[in-house]
């Protein structure tokens, strides 16, 4: 174990991030598949599921993958502060609600929506959720929109 710790200390920041992603994947192996982390390929798969649910289809141009990669860190950081300590299933529920609200916001503004437009606007998801649930994210209570209350 000491040898492993020593090797980990010698890794670069990107290599440590890769190890963290690997370990998160190992943790998810024994858990509910809906509780997998949203980073990496899981966010990609989740986004495709949401696009299909919204009737946008499952074809994802190359620009969609880069847009998701560009916004994934922001979304993870937002969820860490808006719903701290929440299990991944709750975080996925928050993102699903946010994507649905983002889709409705784009439609309200008469913006033609396709998967690329939706992916490019994922950075607006925190603002859309904040308009729908004012103060919840800032107070770290956004999980309540999925759970239905503080005691559930």
Long-range contacts (C-beta under 8 A, 24 or more apart in sequence): 28-88, 32-89, 34-88, 34-89, 34-92, 35-87, 35-88, 35-89, 36-88, 37-88, 38-72, 38-75, 38-76, 38-79, 38-88, 38-91, 38-92, 38-95, 39-72, 39-76, 40-72, 43-68, 43-72, 43-75, 44-68, 46-92, 46-95, 47-99, 47-119, 50-95, 50-96, 50-99, 50-100, 51-115, 51-118, 53-96, 54-99, 54-100, 54-103, 54-118, 56-113, 56-114, 56-115, 56-118, 57-115, 59-115, 60-115, 61-115, 61-116, 63-116, 63-119, 63-120, 64-115, 64-116, 64-119, 67-116, 67-119, 67-120, 67-122, 68-119, 68-122, 70-123, 71-119, 71-122, 71-123, 71-125, 74-122, 74-123, 74-126, 75-122, 75-125, 75-126, 78-125, 78-126, 78-137, 79-142, 81-137, 81-140, 82-126, 82-129, 82-136, 82-137, 82-138, 82-140, 82-142, 83-140, 83-141, 83-142, 83-143, 84-140, 86-143, 90-143, 90-146, 90-147, 93-145, 93-146, 94-129, 94-142, 94-143, 94-145, 94-146, 95-125, 97-129, 97-145, 97-146, 98-125, 98-126, 98-128, 98-129, 99-125, 101-125, 101-128, 101-129, 101-132, 102-128
